[in-house]
């Protein structure tokens, strides 16, 4: 069994919710788990392992992104001046123009950006299920990338024909037989990627009847699915919190995204049932979804952080944590100043760090496996170069401040997922593409290779979209989305 010894680093460890800084400490990884955390550790004699000098480094748990749409990579750059419904036309429903091959390259690139940014686990709300092959190609890409993910298989409105001359023609059947048979076959075959890629359910189809929704949940639970995720934005979507409560389906396996504009009664319902939510500050602020609520004092114990659309903004989770924190601090101080009081900082760095680590693990019901650096947990680890121009001195003063206020993606020197080094020396390692969702690993592809294939895919998608009227798409969305 392979071993990795991270030697003499500054470790950000957890004792419950408290972050404990362990300076000059070693971490021994054996296989895919952390075997020891101490000083003066050595590799076992004759072991197949490597020693990595971490002097001048900060060693952090891998970050957990609890809401993302990983397939959208080819559309990066097109949403900079768009709000929510414009994004829905230019982005969300563009899966119509993706073949399964396009999904593979978009998904792989999305996974790689996450790893590059220090994210080791992603909840992937996979709303691109045009066919069984679209789903299996996305899973193959996720498994190939090395990322730990929940592939949340999602029923969607599937467009059949889209021009500028006539109304969009779409399949009114949200849950055809093949959707269920694919779900069943994936559940029986999974997990994938040596256990890293698990199946979940993504669901927003609350225009379906109570009986149908309950049946979907029952089938998923019967197949062993343990994570259910859904969007919630007040005044823009069906009230999924209220409906899931009414349907007796709401519990700690439910993960909501956004929850902007949450009513007090819904907040109480969410907390009482032990459900978590994912706040995605950048897309929420840009797209007009409302004020991010990650640091709402009444809700923050059930909060986690997400990226949402890496096609609209970067997958750098440090930016999301920083933006959410400073927005909340600004809102709090605006209220304080309005009362004639001095500004203050009540949101502390420790709770911000926890939002991206241990609370993310709780949100996906994996607190015993990920989210902190502890013996027995999976080796999902990020190593920062604390001697970089922006981190030096900050790292010596307060490693948490160095990571949350001064670090950027360029400071992430190494990323380890499930005991395997996926980024080293600040660069992604080559990825071995699997020949099937549970197949053998093939020849390694460099980042340059993936980028070339992604750009070729982007051109094909643009060609397919020619002549598709945005106005017709908006009509379709208002008819089906509400």
Secondary structure, DSSP 8 states (H G I E B T S, - for coil): --EEEEEEEEEEEEETTEEEEEEEEEEEEETTEEEEEESS----TT-SEEEEE-TTEEEEE-EEEEEE-GGGGGGTTS-TT--HHHHHHHTGGGGGG--HHHHHHHHHHHHHHHHHTTEEEEEEEE---SSHHHHHHHHHHHHHHT-EEEEEEE---EEEE--SSS--EEE--SS-HHHHHHHHHHHHH--BTTTTEEEEEE---TTS-HHHHHHHHHHHHHTT---EEEEEETTTS--HHHHHHHTT--STTEEEEEEET--HHHHHHHHHTT-EEEE-HHHHHHTT-----TT-TTTGGGEEE--B-TTTS---HHHHHHHHHHHHHHHHHHHHHHTT------S-HHHHHHHTTHHHHHHTT-TTTSSS--TTSB--EEEEETTSTTTTTHHHH-HHHIIIII--GGGEEEEEETTEEEEETTEE--EEEESSTT--EEEEE-HHHHHHHHHHHHHHHHHHHTT--HHHHHHHHHHHT-
